[in-house]
């Protein structure tokens, strides 16, 4: 008996690792050698390619494609219809499977709906990538990113709240009251 749930319309190719308490919903396809952690929610019509790694407590919304080379650490949220690429210059008639580039989404990061993450980039921990962004470069931890191409417009807390730093480089999350420091264009929680 599995200790995870797979909807009857989903397709899971073995061998695959799926953690306890994970739910895989309608019409999703999990490829062989994918690794999915515990207590994840894989929404409707999600594609998880070969050799993709998904940590614990990850939420992947409907119509997301995670291609070979994507790594999502724990507590990541991926909004509906987000796409991850794995080749910089794909062509239908040119085989480039040996050119797949790794993309890493660090712990607690959020990827908004309809965002596109170009391969070979890293999304820093607790970063928030806004809906519709096209990410073409690495994103710093705690960064707030919007637009096409994506650009940083501020900073967010681990709870996803905008941080307003004072002249001393200090900010408090308006929701949790946790404190943060901005120093040399890097944020850390105090």
C-alpha positions, 0 to 999 in steps of 0.5 A, spaced: 500 500 500 502 506 498 503 512 503 501 517 498 495 518 493 495 518 485 489 520 482 486 514 477 487 519 471 495 520 473 501 516 470 507 515 474 512 511 471 517 507 475 522 507 478 520 513 482 520 516 489 514 519 492 514 521 499 509 520 504 503 524 504 504 527 497 498 528 493 498 527 485 492 530 482 488 529 475 492 528 468 499 529 471 505 525 469 511 523 473 516 520 469 521 515 471 527 517 476 523 523 479 524 524 486 518 527 490 518 529 497 513 528 503 507 532 503 507 535 496 501 537 492 502 536 485 496 539 481 492 537 475 496 536 469 503 537 472 509 534 468 515 532 472 520 530 467 526 524 468 531 526 474 527 532 477 528 533 484 522 536 488 523 537 496 518 536 502 512 540 502 512 543 495 506 545 492 506 545 484 499 548 481 496 546 475 499 546 468 506 546 470 512 543 467 518 541 470 523 539 465 530 534 466 535 538 470 530 542 475 531 541 483 526 544 487 528 544 495 523 544 501 517 549 501 517 551 494 511 554 491 510 554 484 504 557 481 499 555 475 502 554 468 509 556 470 514 553 465 522 551 466 526 550 460 532 545 460 536 547 453 538 554 451 537 554 444 532 548 442 531 546 435 526 540 433 532 537 428 538 538 433 539 533 439 541 537 445 540 532 451 547 533 453 546 540 454 541 540 459 542 546 464 540 545 471 535 550 475 535 550 482 529 553 486 532 554 493 528 553 500 521 557 501 521 560 494 515 562 490 514 562 483 508 566 480 503 564 475 505 563 468 512 565 470 518 562 465 524 560 468 530 559 463 534 554 465 541 554 468 539 559 473 538 559 481 532 562 484 534 564 491 531 562 498 525 565 500 525 569 493 518 571 490 518 571 483 511 575 480 506 572 475 508 572 468 516 574 469 521 571 465 527 569 469 533 570 465 538 570 470 540 568 478 535 571 483 538 573 490 535 570 496 529 574 499 528 578 492 522 581 490 522 580 482 517 582 477 516 583 469 519 581 463 525 580 463 524 579 470 528 585 475 528 586 482 524 591 485 524 590 493 525 584 498 520 580 502 520 576 508 520 569 509 512 570 510 512 573 503 511 580 506 514 586 502 520 589 507 521 596 507 528 597 510 530 603 514 537 607 513 540 602 518 538 597 513 533 594 518 526 591 517 521 588 520 516 583 517 509 586 518 506 580 519 510 576 523 514 581 526 521 577 525 527 582 523 531 582 517 538 586 515 540 588 508 547 589 508 551 589 501 545 587 497 544 581 501 538 580 506 539 575 512 534 574 518 536 576 525 
